[in-house]
Amino acid sequence: MAQVTVNIDGKAYRMACEAGQEDHLVDLADRFDSYIGNLRGQFGEIGDLRLTVMAGIMIMDELHDLQALVDANAAELNDLRTKAGSADSAQAAHEDELASVLENLAERLSSLSKKVSGVEK
């Protein structure tokens, strides 16, 4: 297990992560630190815990919005798949009907051909 030191709100935190995930963890910590910094700039010194809670709630709000977007996209994708399946079924039915008409036409042509051949003899 790898370890990295991240800085949030001017404080260093030593954290463990899976090997190869160090840069990702540092990036996440930097992003969280920017939330804390923005909140501190807006509200001043209101306490570390309060800033951390507010940043966490802001992140959860963004996560909620993103999850709603993912859910909406998943529903739209499911609807499109259903429509595509219906269109495929309709096309298959149309192709079956066309094949039946062509078979009927071929039988009629064959019958006419036999009649014409019988007349010529």
C-alpha positions, 0 to 999 in steps of 0.5 A: 500500500502506497502512502502520500501526504496531501495538504488541505487548508494548510494542514498536511495529512498522510494517507494510504492508497493503492499503488499507482493511485497516488497522483489521483489521491493528490488531485482529489485532495487538491480539489477538496482544498479548493472547496475549503479555500473558496468557502474560507474566502466567502465566509472567513474564519467560521471554524475548520469543522464547519468549513469541512462540513460545508465543503462536503455538502457542496460536493454531495450536492454536485454528486446528486446533480451528476447522479440525476444526469446519469439516471436521466441519460440511462433512462433515455438510453433504455428508451432508445434501446426499446424504440430500436428493438421495436423498429427492428421488430417492425422491420423484420415483420415488414421483411417477412411480409415482403418475402411472402408477397414475393413468394406469391408473385413467384408462384403466380409467375411460375403458373403463368409461365406453365400456362404460356408454355402449354399454350405454345405446345 
